[in-house]
Amino acid sequence: MVSKEIVVQNQVGLHARPATFFIQKANEFSASIWISKDERKVNAKSLLGVLSLGITRGTAVTLTADGADEEAAIEGLTNLVESNFAE
């Protein structure tokens, strides 16, 4: 199991279009992936789950992956978020 804390810095946070990109990237991996904010933890492959966290600009979240490609999953999602979803 691998975990990493990241800060979402794009303009709208993980809402609508960026959340869709995030979900699509998460679904490229076979590992189970979760995203946590405060005390809430949701499946990172679920659009409704991710949107329900209300992640705005400047929010710190923790990504956790468990499975065969867990390290690649965390790296891929971190790179996506750090690229500000190519805005």
MISERO-764243 format. One record per residue: residue number from 1; z, x, y of N, C-alpha, C, CB in turn; residue in one letter. Coordinates in steps of 0.05 Angstrom, whole numbers, plus 5000, padded with zeros to 4 digits. Each point is the difference from the previous one (the first is absolute). Glycine has a CB too. Layout:
<vofis>
+-----+------+------+------+------+------+------+------+------+------+------+------+------+------+
| seq |  nzz |  nxx |  nyy | cazz | caxx | cayy |  czz |  cxx |  cyy | cbzz | cbxx | cbyy | type |
+-----+------+------+------+------+------+------+------+------+------+------+------+------+------+
| NUM |    Z |    X |    Y |    Z |    X |    Y |    Z |    X |    Y |    Z |    X |    Y |    A |
...
+-----+------+------+------+------+------+------+------+------+------+------+------+------+------+
</vofis>
This chain:
<vofis>
+-----+------+------+------+------+------+------+------+------+------+------+------+------+------+
| seq |  nzz |  nxx |  nyy | cazz | caxx | cayy |  czz |  cxx |  cyy | cbzz | cbxx | cbyy | type |
+-----+------+------+------+------+------+------+------+------+------+------+------+------+------+
|   1 | 5000 | 5017 | 4976 | 5000 | 4983 | 5024 | 5000 | 5018 | 5025 | 5024 | 4963 | 4975 |    M |
|   2 | 4959 | 5030 | 5044 | 4997 | 5015 | 5025 | 5004 | 4981 | 5023 | 4968 | 5033 | 4978 |    V |
|   3 | 5047 | 4976 | 5042 | 5005 | 4984 | 5025 | 4994 | 5018 | 5024 | 5034 | 4971 | 4977 |    S |
|   4 | 4958 | 5015 | 5044 | 4995 | 5014 | 5026 | 5003 | 4981 | 5023 | 4969 | 5032 | 4977 |    K |
|   5 | 5045 | 4977 | 5044 | 5003 | 4983 | 5023 | 4978 | 5008 | 5020 | 5051 | 4995 | 4993 |    E |
|   6 | 4937 | 4985 | 5019 | 4979 | 5004 | 5020 | 5005 | 4981 | 5023 | 4966 | 5015 | 4965 |    I |
|   7 | 5022 | 4991 | 5058 | 5002 | 4983 | 5024 | 4972 | 4990 | 5006 | 5040 | 5025 | 5018 |    V |
|   8 | 4958 | 4948 | 4984 | 4974 | 4987 | 5007 | 4996 | 5003 | 5030 | 5004 | 4967 | 4961 |    V |
|   9 | 4974 | 5046 | 5047 | 4995 | 5005 | 5029 | 4976 | 4986 | 5012 | 5021 | 5044 | 4992 |    Q |
|  10 | 4964 | 4941 | 4991 | 4976 | 4987 | 5012 | 5008 | 4977 | 5017 | 4973 | 5013 | 4961 |    N |
|  11 | 5009 | 4977 | 5056 | 5006 | 4980 | 5021 | 5014 | 4975 | 4989 | 4961 | 5018 | 5025 |    Q |
|  12 | 5028 | 4970 | 4954 | 5010 | 4974 | 4991 | 5019 | 5002 | 4976 | 4958 | 4980 | 5017 |    V |
|  13 | 5048 | 5044 | 4973 | 5017 | 5002 | 4977 | 4985 | 4992 | 4975 | 5040 | 4991 | 5028 |    G |
|  14 | 4974 | 5000 | 4952 | 4987 | 4991 | 4975 | 4996 | 4970 | 5002 | 5021 | 5038 | 4972 |    L |
|  15 | 4959 | 4954 | 5043 | 4994 | 4972 | 5003 | 4970 | 4996 | 4997 | 5040 | 4994 | 5031 |    H |
|  16 | 4952 | 4984 | 4957 | 4972 | 4992 | 4996 | 4983 | 5023 | 4989 | 5006 | 4967 | 5037 |    A |
|  17 | 4976 | 5043 | 4979 | 4980 | 5020 | 4991 | 5013 | 5025 | 4988 | 4968 | 4982 | 5035 |    R |
|  18 | 5051 | 5031 | 4980 | 5012 | 5024 | 4988 | 5014 | 4994 | 4973 | 5005 | 5019 | 5047 |    P |
|  19 | 5008 | 4958 | 4951 | 5014 | 4993 | 4976 | 4980 | 4997 | 4977 | 5036 | 4977 | 5026 |    A |
|  20 | 4941 | 5012 | 4980 | 4979 | 4997 | 4980 | 4991 | 5027 | 4990 | 4985 | 4957 | 5021 |    T |
|  21 | 5010 | 5062 | 4997 | 4992 | 5027 | 4992 | 5022 | 5013 | 4983 | 4973 | 5004 | 5042 |    F |
|  22 | 5052 | 4991 | 4965 | 5023 | 5011 | 4986 | 5001 | 4989 | 4971 | 5025 | 5005 | 5043 |    F |
|  23 | 4971 | 4969 | 4954 | 5000 | 4987 | 4974 | 4977 | 5011 | 4983 | 5022 | 4958 | 5020 |    I |
|  24 | 4955 | 5044 | 4992 | 4976 | 5009 | 4985 | 5005 | 5029 | 4989 | 4970 | 4971 | 5029 |    Q |
|  25 | 5042 | 5046 | 4988 | 5006 | 5027 | 4992 | 5020 | 5000 | 4978 | 4990 | 5017 | 5046 |    K |
|  26 | 5031 | 4967 | 4956 | 5021 | 4999 | 4980 | 4989 | 4991 | 4973 | 5034 | 4990 | 5036 |    A |
|  27 | 4947 | 4992 | 4965 | 4988 | 4990 | 4975 | 4981 | 5020 | 4986 | 5004 | 4955 | 5020 |    N |
|  28 | 4990 | 5067 | 4993 | 4984 | 5021 | 4988 | 5016 | 5016 | 4979 | 4973 | 5003 | 5042 |    E |
|  29 | 5053 | 4994 | 4958 | 5018 | 5015 | 4982 | 5012 | 4983 | 4979 | 5009 | 5031 | 5038 |    F |
|  30 | 4995 | 4981 | 4939 | 5013 | 4985 | 4978 | 5030 | 4999 | 5002 | 4962 | 5013 | 4971 |    S |
|  31 | 5050 | 5005 | 5044 | 5029 | 5001 | 5003 | 5010 | 4974 | 5014 | 4998 | 5050 | 5003 |    A |
|  32 | 5027 | 4943 | 4990 | 5014 | 4979 | 5015 | 5008 | 5011 | 5027 | 5017 | 4978 | 4957 |    S |
|  33 | 4977 | 5007 | 5064 | 5005 | 5010 | 5027 | 5016 | 4979 | 5016 | 4958 | 5029 | 4999 |    I |
|  34 | 5063 | 4980 | 5014 | 5016 | 4982 | 5017 | 5002 | 5011 | 5028 | 5026 | 4985 | 4960 |    W |
|  35 | 4977 | 4997 | 5059 | 5005 | 5008 | 5027 | 5025 | 4987 | 5009 | 4950 | 5005 | 5010 |    I |
|  36 | 5068 | 5010 | 5003 | 5026 | 4990 | 5008 | 5004 | 5003 | 5030 | 5019 | 5012 | 4954 |    S |
|  37 | 4994 | 4968 | 5057 | 5008 | 5001 | 5028 | 5028 | 4988 | 5001 | 4952 | 4996 | 5018 |    K |
|  38 | 5066 | 5019 | 4994 | 5029 | 4992 | 5000 | 5009 | 4995 | 4971 | 4995 | 4980 | 5047 |    D |
|  39 | 5014 | 4997 | 4947 | 5010 | 4993 | 4973 | 4979 | 4986 | 4983 | 5046 | 4998 | 5019 |    E |
|  40 | 4931 | 4997 | 4992 | 4979 | 4985 | 4985 | 4980 | 5018 | 4987 | 5006 | 4962 | 5032 |    R |
|  41 | 4987 | 5032 | 4944 | 4981 | 5016 | 4984 | 4979 | 4981 | 4988 | 5035 | 5036 | 4990 |    K |
|  42 | 4939 | 4969 | 5015 | 4980 | 4983 | 4989 | 4978 | 5016 | 4986 | 5009 | 4967 | 5037 |    V |
|  43 | 4976 | 5019 | 4947 | 4977 | 5013 | 4986 | 4979 | 5007 | 5021 | 5009 | 4973 | 4958 |    N |
|  44 | 4984 | 5053 | 5043 | 4980 | 5009 | 5020 | 4972 | 4991 | 4993 | 5029 | 5040 | 5008 |    A |
|  45 | 4967 | 4947 | 4970 | 4974 | 4990 | 4992 | 4997 | 4970 | 5007 | 4997 | 5035 | 4964 |    K |
|  46 | 5024 | 4954 | 5049 | 5000 | 4972 | 5007 | 4997 | 4996 | 5030 | 5029 | 4990 | 4960 |    S |
|  47 | 4949 | 4998 | 5048 | 4996 | 4995 | 5029 | 5022 | 4984 | 5012 | 4951 | 5003 | 4993 |    L |
|  48 | 5057 | 4975 | 4995 | 5021 | 4983 | 5011 | 5027 | 5015 | 5001 | 4976 | 4960 | 4982 |    L |
|  49 | 5029 | 5056 | 4997 | 5024 | 5016 | 5000 | 5001 | 5020 | 5023 | 5002 | 4995 | 4951 |    G |
|  50 | 4977 | 5019 | 5053 | 4998 | 5020 | 5022 | 5002 | 4987 | 5027 | 4972 | 5030 | 4971 |    V |
|  51 | 5014 | 4948 | 5033 | 5001 | 4986 | 5025 | 5028 | 4988 | 5006 | 4951 | 4989 | 4995 |    L |
|  52 | 5063 | 5003 | 4984 | 5026 | 4988 | 5003 | 5021 | 5020 | 5011 | 4989 | 4969 | 4963 |    S |
|  53 | 5005 | 5057 | 5035 | 5019 | 5020 | 5011 | 4999 | 5002 | 5030 | 4995 | 5025 | 4958 |    L |
|  54 | 4984 | 4965 | 5054 | 4998 | 5001 | 5030 | 5000 | 5028 | 5011 | 5022 | 4955 | 5001 |    G |
|  55 | 4963 | 5063 | 4987 | 5000 | 5028 | 5009 | 4984 | 5003 | 5025 | 5004 | 5015 | 4952 |    I |
|  56 | 5009 | 4994 | 5069 | 4988 | 5004 | 5026 | 4998 | 5030 | 5006 | 5018 | 4955 | 5017 |    T |
|  57 | 4968 | 5051 | 5005 | 4997 | 5028 | 5008 | 5028 | 5013 | 5003 | 4957 | 4989 | 5024 |    R |
|  58 | 5045 | 5035 | 4966 | 5025 | 5016 | 5002 | 5020 | 4994 | 4978 | 4992 | 5000 | 5048 |    G |
|  59 | 5001 | 4982 | 4933 | 5018 | 4993 | 4978 | 4999 | 5021 | 4978 | 4994 | 4951 | 5011 |    T |
|  60 | 5030 | 5057 | 4980 | 5001 | 5019 | 4978 | 5002 | 4983 | 4974 | 5024 | 5036 | 5028 |    A |
|  61 | 4959 | 4971 | 4953 | 5000 | 4987 | 4974 | 5002 | 5021 | 4978 | 4972 | 4962 | 5018 |    V |
|  62 | 5036 | 5030 | 4958 | 5001 | 5018 | 4978 | 4980 | 4991 | 4979 | 5049 | 5011 | 5009 |    T |
|  63 | 4934 | 5007 | 4982 | 4981 | 4995 | 4979 | 5012 | 5011 | 4974 | 4960 | 5001 | 5032 |    L |
|  64 | 5039 | 4984 | 4947 | 5010 | 5009 | 4974 | 4978 | 4994 | 4979 | 5049 | 4993 | 5013 |    T |
|  65 | 4945 | 5026 | 4970 | 4980 | 4997 | 4979 | 5011 | 5010 | 4974 | 4963 | 5004 | 5033 |    A |
|  66 | 5030 | 4982 | 4945 | 5009 | 5007 | 4974 | 4977 | 4996 | 4980 | 5049 | 4988 | 5011 |    D |
|  67 | 4942 | 5033 | 4977 | 4978 | 4998 | 4981 | 4984 | 5026 | 4998 | 4997 | 4951 | 5010 |    G |
|  68 | 4982 | 5048 | 4975 | 4984 | 5023 | 4994 | 4989 | 5014 | 5025 | 4988 | 4979 | 4956 |    A |
|  69 | 5003 | 5005 | 5064 | 4989 | 5012 | 5024 | 5017 | 4996 | 5024 | 4955 | 4992 | 4981 |    D |
|  70 | 5071 | 5008 | 5015 | 5019 | 4995 | 5022 | 4998 | 5019 | 5024 | 5031 | 4982 | 4965 |    E |
|  71 | 4965 | 5043 | 5030 | 4998 | 5019 | 5022 | 4974 | 4996 | 5016 | 5027 | 5033 | 4973 |    E |
|  72 | 4951 | 4962 | 5013 | 4975 | 4994 | 5013 | 5002 | 4974 | 5016 | 4975 | 5024 | 4964 |    A |
|  73 | 5039 | 4957 | 5026 | 5004 | 4974 | 5014 | 5015 | 5004 | 5027 | 5000 | 4976 | 4955 |    A |
|  74 | 5022 | 5038 | 5043 | 5015 | 5005 | 5025 | 4984 | 5016 | 5020 | 5043 | 4999 | 4973 |    I |
|  75 | 4943 | 5022 | 5017 | 4984 | 5016 | 5018 | 4977 | 4984 | 5013 | 5011 | 5040 | 4971 |    E |
|  76 | 4976 | 4943 | 5013 | 4978 | 4984 | 5010 | 5009 | 4980 | 5021 | 4977 | 5006 | 4956 |    G |
|  77 | 5045 | 4981 | 5038 | 5010 | 4980 | 5019 | 5011 | 5013 | 5026 | 5011 | 4969 | 4961 |    L |
|  78 | 5003 | 5054 | 5035 | 5010 | 5015 | 5023 | 4977 | 5008 | 5018 | 5039 | 5016 | 4973 |    T |
|  79 | 4939 | 4995 | 5015 | 4977 | 5008 | 5016 | 4988 | 4977 | 5015 | 4992 | 5037 | 4967 |    N |
|  80 | 5006 | 4940 | 5020 | 4989 | 4976 | 5013 | 5017 | 4992 | 5024 | 4981 | 4985 | 4956 |    L |
|  81 | 5045 | 5013 | 5041 | 5018 | 4992 | 5022 | 4999 | 5021 | 5022 | 5029 | 4975 | 4968 |    V |
|  82 | 4971 | 5051 | 5025 | 5000 | 5021 | 5020 | 4974 | 5001 | 5015 | 5032 | 5025 | 4973 |    E |
|  83 | 4946 | 4965 | 5015 | 4974 | 4999 | 5014 | 4998 | 4977 | 5019 | 4980 | 5022 | 4961 |    S |
|  84 | 5042 | 4962 | 5041 | 5001 | 4975 | 5016 | 4978 | 4981 | 4992 | 5019 | 5026 | 5038 |    N |
|  85 | 4975 | 4974 | 4936 | 4981 | 4981 | 4988 | 4973 | 5003 | 5013 | 5037 | 4969 | 4989 |    F |
|  86 | 4956 | 5056 | 5020 | 4974 | 5006 | 5012 | 4994 | 4983 | 5025 | 4984 | 5013 | 4955 |    A |
|  87 | 5037 | 4981 | 5060 | 4996 | 4984 | 5025 | 4987 | 5018 | 5021 | 5040 | 4971 | 4989 |    E |
+-----+------+------+------+------+------+------+------+------+------+------+------+------+------+
</vofis>
